[in-house]
Amino acid sequence: MTEKRINRELIFLRTFAFSMAIAIFFLVNSAFKSNGNQKFSEIDVERINIVEKDGTVKMIITNVDRFPNGKIKINDVYTNEKRKKRSGMLFFNEEGLECGGFIYDGKKNADGHSSGLSFTHDQYDGDQIMQLLSEDYQKGNERFVGSSLTFNDRSKNESQRTKNFEQGTPRIMLGKSRGQRDGLFLFDAKGLPKAMFYVDKENKAKLDFYDDKGNITASFPENPAK
């Protein structure tokens, strides 16, 4: 085999290898850029960011470790550093501001156990004004299981952009109270109870009204004379 022939074959092999590499690159690149839906039988992932074409994050599905809080920014806005990391989902509006979420947890602890679930909707550029909440916790031999739908008033001055979060004021709560009463509970602008329509621990229905100091001013049916 002459040297010239060997050189020709080497050139051919190099050209062939280069062409194959280019072809494989375009095939792989085209597969990932395909407009069609990709189908998976099963996928394990720690966090998924749903984004718009401009990169704005609209929803996050995450495990506990990758839950954003503290100094982490989403859409150039700092997340709430006071909240606990939990698995769940966070929602963001068209401006990239957080507007609600769905979180849950549950585990045994030194007292017994603690678990819960929360679905919330936020005031624009603020914190939650609606919350669907369930709780189940145990301390020693006592166990509390309850769920509620709560509507809150919030300050007009709070803002995610400035990390200014203030305590909300409950106004309406439907569900089981910590006093184990199931009913509808109404509060004034300061968060003080004003009216309660509920079923007590003895399975008796009651309607109570309260003054500004938390004293019952009227009740139906009236308490029987002792």
C-alpha positions as CSV (number, residue, x, y, z in Angstrom):
1,M,0.0,0.0,0.0
2,T,1.5,3.2,-1.1
3,E,1.9,6.3,1.2
4,K,-0.4,8.3,-1.1
5,R,-3.1,5.7,-0.8
6,I,-2.8,5.6,3.0
7,N,-3.1,9.4,3.1
8,R,-6.2,9.3,1.0
9,E,-7.8,6.7,3.3
10,L,-6.9,8.7,6.4
11,I,-8.5,11.8,4.9
12,F,-11.6,9.8,4.0
13,L,-11.9,8.4,7.6
14,R,-11.4,11.8,9.1
15,T,-14.0,13.3,6.8
16,F,-16.4,10.4,7.5
17,A,-15.9,10.7,11.3
18,F,-16.4,14.5,11.2
19,S,-19.6,14.1,9.1
20,M,-21.0,11.5,11.5
21,A,-20.3,13.8,14.5
22,I,-22.1,16.7,12.8
23,A,-25.1,14.4,11.9
24,I,-25.4,13.1,15.4
25,F,-25.2,16.6,16.8
26,F,-28.1,17.8,14.6
27,L,-30.2,14.7,15.3
28,V,-29.8,15.2,19.1
29,N,-30.3,18.9,18.9
30,S,-33.4,18.5,16.8
31,A,-34.9,15.9,19.2
32,F,-34.7,18.3,22.1
33,K,-36.0,21.3,20.1
34,S,-38.9,19.3,18.7
35,N,-42.3,21.0,18.9
36,G,-43.9,17.7,19.7
37,N,-44.6,16.5,23.2
38,Q,-42.0,14.3,24.9
39,K,-43.4,11.2,26.6
40,F,-41.9,9.7,29.8
41,S,-43.1,6.6,31.6
42,E,-41.5,7.9,34.9
43,I,-39.3,10.8,35.9
44,D,-37.5,11.6,39.2
45,V,-36.8,15.3,39.7
46,E,-36.1,17.5,42.7
47,R,-37.6,20.7,41.3
48,I,-39.4,21.9,38.1
49,N,-39.7,25.5,37.1
50,I,-42.6,26.3,34.7
51,V,-41.5,29.4,32.7
52,E,-42.8,31.7,29.9
53,K,-40.9,32.2,26.7
54,D,-39.3,35.3,28.2
55,G,-38.0,33.3,31.1
56,T,-40.5,34.5,33.7
57,V,-41.1,31.8,36.3
58,K,-44.9,31.1,36.6
59,M,-44.9,28.0,38.8
60,I,-42.5,25.9,40.8
61,I,-42.9,22.3,41.8
62,T,-40.3,21.4,44.4
63,N,-39.0,19.2,47.2
64,V,-38.2,20.4,50.6
65,D,-34.5,21.1,50.1
66,R,-35.0,23.2,46.9
67,F,-38.0,25.2,48.3
68,P,-37.1,28.9,47.7
69,N,-36.8,31.1,50.7
70,G,-34.4,33.5,52.3
71,K,-31.9,35.3,50.0
72,I,-33.0,33.3,46.9
73,K,-34.5,35.4,44.1
74,I,-37.3,34.3,41.8
75,N,-38.0,36.7,38.9
76,D,-35.5,39.2,40.5
77,V,-37.6,39.4,43.7
78,Y,-36.5,38.0,47.0
79,T,-38.6,35.2,48.5
80,N,-40.0,35.2,52.0
81,E,-37.1,34.3,54.3
82,K,-39.3,33.7,57.4
83,R,-41.3,30.8,56.0
84,K,-40.3,27.2,56.5
85,K,-39.1,25.0,53.7
86,R,-41.8,22.5,52.6
87,S,-42.5,20.4,49.5
88,G,-45.2,21.7,47.2
89,M,-46.0,24.3,44.6
90,L,-45.6,28.1,44.3
91,F,-47.5,30.3,41.8
92,F,-46.4,33.6,40.2
93,N,-48.4,36.2,38.3
94,E,-47.5,37.9,35.0
95,E,-45.1,40.3,36.7
96,G,-43.2,37.5,38.3
97,L,-44.6,38.1,41.8
98,E,-45.6,35.2,44.0
99,C,-49.4,35.0,44.2
100,G,-50.1,31.7,46.0
101,G,-49.1,28.2,46.7
102,F,-49.8,24.7,47.8
103,I,-47.6,23.1,50.5
104,Y,-47.8,20.1,52.8
105,D,-45.7,18.2,55.4
106,G,-46.0,15.5,58.2
107,K,-43.7,13.7,60.5
108,K,-43.3,12.3,64.0
109,N,-41.7,14.5,66.7
110,A,-40.9,14.5,70.4
111,D,-44.5,15.4,71.3
112,G,-46.1,12.8,69.0
113,H,-46.6,14.0,65.4
114,S,-47.4,17.1,63.3
115,S,-48.8,17.3,59.8
116,G,-50.6,19.7,57.7
117,L,-51.6,21.0,54.2
118,S,-52.1,24.6,53.0
119,F,-53.5,26.0,49.8
120,T,-53.3,29.8,49.6
121,H,-54.0,32.8,47.4
122,D,-52.1,36.0,47.9
123,Q,-53.0,39.7,47.8
124,Y,-51.3,41.4,44.8
125,D,-47.7,42.0,45.8
126,G,-48.5,40.8,49.3
127,D,-49.2,37.7,51.3
128,Q,-52.2,35.4,51.7
129,I,-55.8,36.6,51.8
130,M,-57.3,33.2,51.4
131,Q,-56.2,29.9,53.0
132,L,-57.5,26.4,52.9
133,L,-55.8,24.7,55.8
134,S,-55.7,21.3,57.5
135,E,-53.9,20.4,60.7
136,D,-53.2,17.2,62.6
137,Y,-50.9,17.4,65.6
138,Q,-50.4,15.5,68.8
139,K,-48.9,16.5,72.2
140,G,-48.7,13.6,74.6
141,N,-52.2,12.0,74.9
142,E,-54.0,15.0,73.2
143,R,-54.6,15.1,69.5
144,F,-56.1,17.9,67.4
145,V,-57.4,17.3,63.9
146,G,-59.0,20.2,62.1
147,S,-59.5,22.0,58.8
148,S,-60.7,25.4,57.8
149,L,-61.2,28.0,55.1
150,T,-60.0,31.4,56.2
151,F,-60.2,34.9,54.6
152,N,-57.9,37.6,55.8
153,D,-57.4,41.4,55.6
154,R,-53.9,42.5,54.9
155,S,-52.0,45.8,55.0
156,K,-52.0,47.9,51.8
157,N,-48.4,48.8,52.5
158,E,-46.9,45.3,52.4
159,S,-44.8,44.4,49.4
160,Q,-42.7,41.5,48.2
161,R,-40.4,43.8,46.3
162,T,-39.3,45.5,49.6
163,K,-39.6,42.3,51.7
164,N,-42.2,44.1,53.8
165,F,-44.6,41.4,55.1
166,E,-47.1,42.3,57.9
167,Q,-49.3,40.1,60.0
168,G,-52.7,39.5,58.4
169,T,-56.1,39.9,60.2
170,P,-58.6,37.0,60.0
171,R,-62.1,38.1,59.1
172,I,-64.0,34.9,58.2
173,M,-63.3,31.3,59.2
174,L,-65.3,28.3,58.2
175,G,-64.3,25.0,59.8
176,K,-63.1,23.6,63.1
177,S,-61.6,26.0,65.7
178,R,-58.8,25.1,68.1
179,G,-61.6,24.9,70.7
180,Q,-63.0,21.9,68.8
181,R,-66.1,23.8,67.6
182,D,-67.3,23.3,64.0
183,G,-68.9,26.4,62.5
184,L,-68.8,29.9,60.9
185,F,-66.6,32.4,62.8
186,L,-66.7,36.2,62.1
187,F,-64.0,38.7,63.2
188,D,-63.8,42.5,63.2
189,A,-61.1,44.7,61.6
190,K,-58.8,44.0,64.6
191,G,-59.2,40.2,64.4
192,L,-61.4,40.0,67.5
193,P,-64.4,37.6,67.4
194,K,-67.8,39.2,66.8
195,A,-70.1,36.3,65.9
196,M,-70.0,32.5,66.0
197,F,-72.5,30.0,64.6
198,Y,-71.2,26.6,65.6
199,V,-71.8,23.1,67.0
200,D,-70.0,22.6,70.3
201,K,-68.4,19.4,71.8
202,E,-71.8,18.3,73.1
203,N,-73.3,18.4,69.5
204,K,-75.4,21.4,70.4
205,A,-75.9,24.3,67.8
206,K,-75.2,27.8,69.2
207,L,-75.1,31.4,67.9
208,D,-73.0,33.8,70.0
209,F,-72.4,37.6,69.6
210,Y,-69.4,39.4,71.2
211,D,-68.5,42.9,72.3
212,D,-65.1,44.6,71.7
213,K,-63.7,43.0,74.8
214,G,-64.6,39.4,73.8
215,N,-67.6,39.1,76.1
216,I,-70.8,37.4,74.9
217,T,-73.6,40.0,74.5
218,A,-76.2,37.7,73.2
219,S,-76.6,33.9,72.6
220,F,-79.2,31.7,71.0
221,P,-80.5,29.5,72.4
222,E,-79.9,31.3,75.7
223,N,-78.0,29.5,78.4
224,P,-80.4,27.8,80.8
225,A,-80.6,29.2,84.3
226,K,-78.3,27.4,86.7
